[in-house]
Amino acid sequence: MKKDRSMALFAVLLSALLAGCAGQQEVSGDAALQANDAEAPDAETLQEIRLNAEQVALQRPPQDSDVVCERIAPTGSHIPQRRCVTRAALREETEQAQEWLRSDGTRGGITEVR
């Protein structure tokens, strides 16, 4: 009796699972663009977008005075903090850390403890 109930329940759950999976269709990005040709940009539009992006990138190269922000989780904590430094300070810090690692801790060094 109990075995019949569990088999019936299993059959109902299996059929519900199969029905749910059969209703979902996965469409790749290319297929979605081909299906909606009205929304897909043409080659000329894509070329114009590329040119605009290149012009914006070439207008102003990154400066040493630019501020770069990152989210870091300090050692011993899972709570990320926002840290903002200039590109020059970040480059200097990176060079000092690499020098310290290359020399096995005998030359260079970390100047600040965080």
MODELLER restraints for C-alpha pairs under 7 A, 6 or more apart:
rsr = mdl.restraints
at = mdl.atoms
rsr.add(forms.Gaussian(group=physical.xy_distance, feature=features.Distance(at['CA:33:A'], at['CA:40:A']), mean=5.73, stdev=0.5))
rsr.add(forms.Gaussian(group=physical.xy_distance, feature=features.Distance(at['CA:64:A'], at['CA:86:A']), mean=6.53, stdev=0.5))
rsr.add(forms.Gaussian(group=physical.xy_distance, feature=features.Distance(at['CA:64:A'], at['CA:87:A']), mean=4.95, stdev=0.5))
rsr.add(forms.Gaussian(group=physical.xy_distance, feature=features.Distance(at['CA:64:A'], at['CA:88:A']), mean=4.84, stdev=0.5))
rsr.add(forms.Gaussian(group=physical.xy_distance, feature=features.Distance(at['CA:65:A'], at['CA:86:A']), mean=5.56, stdev=0.5))
rsr.add(forms.Gaussian(group=physical.xy_distance, feature=features.Distance(at['CA:65:A'], at['CA:87:A']), mean=6.29, stdev=0.5))
rsr.add(forms.Gaussian(group=physical.xy_distance, feature=features.Distance(at['CA:65:A'], at['CA:88:A']), mean=6.76, stdev=0.5))
rsr.add(forms.Gaussian(group=physical.xy_distance, feature=features.Distance(at['CA:66:A'], at['CA:86:A']), mean=5.50, stdev=0.5))
rsr.add(forms.Gaussian(group=physical.xy_distance, feature=features.Distance(at['CA:66:A'], at['CA:87:A']), mean=5.87, stdev=0.5))
rsr.add(forms.Gaussian(group=physical.xy_distance, feature=features.Distance(at['CA:67:A'], at['CA:84:A']), mean=6.37, stdev=0.5))
rsr.add(forms.Gaussian(group=physical.xy_distance, feature=features.Distance(at['CA:67:A'], at['CA:85:A']), mean=5.45, stdev=0.5))
rsr.add(forms.Gaussian(group=physical.xy_distance, feature=features.Distance(at['CA:67:A'], at['CA:86:A']), mean=4.27, stdev=0.5))
rsr.add(forms.Gaussian(group=physical.xy_distance, feature=features.Distance(at['CA:67:A'], at['CA:87:A']), mean=6.17, stdev=0.5))
rsr.add(forms.Gaussian(group=physical.xy_distance, feature=features.Distance(at['CA:68:A'], at['CA:84:A']), mean=5.53, stdev=0.5))
rsr.add(forms.Gaussian(group=physical.xy_distance, feature=features.Distance(at['CA:68:A'], at['CA:85:A']), mean=5.57, stdev=0.5))
rsr.add(forms.Gaussian(group=physical.xy_distance, feature=features.Distance(at['CA:68:A'], at['CA:86:A']), mean=5.84, stdev=0.5))
rsr.add(forms.Gaussian(group=physical.xy_distance, feature=features.Distance(at['CA:68:A'], at['CA:87:A']), mean=6.33, stdev=0.5))
rsr.add(forms.Gaussian(group=physical.xy_distance, feature=features.Distance(at['CA:69:A'], at['CA:82:A']), mean=6.70, stdev=0.5))
rsr.add(forms.Gaussian(group=physical.xy_distance, feature=features.Distance(at['CA:69:A'], at['CA:83:A']), mean=5.50, stdev=0.5))
rsr.add(forms.Gaussian(group=physical.xy_distance, feature=features.Distance(at['CA:69:A'], at['CA:84:A']), mean=4.10, stdev=0.5))
rsr.add(forms.Gaussian(group=physical.xy_distance, feature=features.Distance(at['CA:69:A'], at['CA:85:A']), mean=6.53, stdev=0.5))
rsr.add(forms.Gaussian(group=physical.xy_distance, feature=features.Distance(at['CA:70:A'], at['CA:82:A']), mean=5.71, stdev=0.5))
rsr.add(forms.Gaussian(group=physical.xy_distance, feature=features.Distance(at['CA:70:A'], at['CA:83:A']), mean=5.40, stdev=0.5))
rsr.add(forms.Gaussian(group=physical.xy_distance, feature=features.Distance(at['CA:70:A'], at['CA:84:A']), mean=6.45, stdev=0.5))
rsr.add(forms.Gaussian(group=physical.xy_distance, feature=features.Distance(at['CA:71:A'], at['CA:80:A']), mean=5.89, stdev=0.5))
rsr.add(forms.Gaussian(group=physical.xy_distance, feature=features.Distance(at['CA:71:A'], at['CA:81:A']), mean=5.42, stdev=0.5))
rsr.add(forms.Gaussian(group=physical.xy_distance, feature=features.Distance(at['CA:71:A'], at['CA:82:A']), mean=4.53, stdev=0.5))
rsr.add(forms.Gaussian(group=physical.xy_distance, feature=features.Distance(at['CA:71:A'], at['CA:83:A']), mean=6.16, stdev=0.5))
rsr.add(forms.Gaussian(group=physical.xy_distance, feature=features.Distance(at['CA:72:A'], at['CA:80:A']), mean=5.13, stdev=0.5))
rsr.add(forms.Gaussian(group=physical.xy_distance, feature=features.Distance(at['CA:72:A'], at['CA:81:A']), mean=5.41, stdev=0.5))
rsr.add(forms.Gaussian(group=physical.xy_distance, feature=features.Distance(at['CA:72:A'], at['CA:82:A']), mean=6.43, stdev=0.5))
rsr.add(forms.Gaussian(group=physical.xy_distance, feature=features.Distance(at['CA:73:A'], at['CA:79:A']), mean=5.76, stdev=0.5))
rsr.add(forms.Gaussian(group=physical.xy_distance, feature=features.Distance(at['CA:73:A'], at['CA:80:A']), mean=4.15, stdev=0.5))
rsr.add(forms.Gaussian(group=physical.xy_distance, feature=features.Distance(at['CA:73:A'], at['CA:81:A']), mean=6.08, stdev=0.5))
rsr.add(forms.Gaussian(group=physical.xy_distance, feature=features.Distance(at['CA:96:A'], at['CA:108:A']), mean=5.83, stdev=0.5))
rsr.add(forms.Gaussian(group=physical.xy_distance, feature=features.Distance(at['CA:96:A'], at['CA:109:A']), mean=5.96, stdev=0.5))
rsr.add(forms.Gaussian(group=physical.xy_distance, feature=features.Distance(at['CA:96:A'], at['CA:110:A']), mean=6.64, stdev=0.5))
rsr.add(forms.Gaussian(group=physical.xy_distance, feature=features.Distance(at['CA:97:A'], at['CA:109:A']), mean=6.35, stdev=0.5))
rsr.add(forms.Gaussian(group=physical.xy_distance, feature=features.Distance(at['CA:97:A'], at['CA:110:A']), mean=6.30, stdev=0.5))
rsr.add(forms.Gaussian(group=physical.xy_distance, feature=features.Distance(at['CA:99:A'], at['CA:107:A']), mean=6.84, stdev=0.5))
rsr.add(forms.Gaussian(group=physical.xy_distance, feature=features.Distance(at['CA:99:A'], at['CA:108:A']), mean=5.71, stdev=0.5))
rsr.add(forms.Gaussian(group=physical.xy_distance, feature=features.Distance(at['CA:100:A'], at['CA:106:A']), mean=6.78, stdev=0.5))
rsr.add(forms.Gaussian(group=physical.xy_distance, feature=features.Distance(at['CA:100:A'], at['CA:107:A']), mean=5.57, stdev=0.5))
rsr.add(forms.Gaussian(group=physical.xy_distance, feature=features.Distance(at['CA:100:A'], at['CA:108:A']), mean=4.86, stdev=0.5))
rsr.add(forms.Gaussian(group=physical.xy_distance, feature=features.Distance(at['CA:100:A'], at['CA:109:A']), mean=5.21, stdev=0.5))
